[in-house]
Amino acid sequence: MLSREHRLADSADFQLVFGHGKSFANRNLVLYHRRRNDEGPFRLGLSVSKKIGNAVMRNQIRRLLSEAFRTVLLEASPQLDGVDLVIIARIPAAQLEYRDFIHNVKHLLERSGYIKKQ
């Protein structure tokens, strides 16, 4: 789990990222990102629609996404300072396993330029 300083929780902050940020998507996830004016730590927000299963399934997807991001973070952490990120799970994400979440998060961070392609 990410520490409190790395969580994007305020609705207004989510709206700023959606309205003024850039997005990249693949079949399972959408990544919105926006650079802030300060150089504080990155902040991550996760969104899973009510269209995806019940509350138990949505919380499981959030936990898997958070852990996958933490795993991939080791490659991207210096470039992420001062960035707000929002990851949205699409409906097909309900069928993914943990390693698939890692692959999808890594793919989106590569496309957005926060980690180098391998």
Stockholm file with secondary structure:
# STOCKHOLM 1.0

chainA/1-118         MLSREHRLADSADFQLVFGHGKSFANRNLVLYHRRRNDEGPFRLGLSVSKKIGNAVMRNQIRRLLSEAFRTVLLEASPQLDGVDLVIIARIPAAQLEYRDFIHNVKHLLERSGYIKKQ
#=GR chainA/1-118 SS CCCGGGBCCCHHHHHHHHHHSEEEECSSEEEEEEECSSCCCCEEEEEECTTSSCHHHHHHHHHHHHHHHHHHHHHHGGGGTTEEEEEEECGGGGGCCHHHHHHHHHHHHHHTTSSCCC
#=GC SS_cons         CCCGGGBCCCHHHHHHHHHHSEEEECSSEEEEEEECSSCCCCEEEEEECTTSSCHHHHHHHHHHHHHHHHHHHHHHGGGGTTEEEEEEECGGGGGCCHHHHHHHHHHHHHHTTSSCCC
//
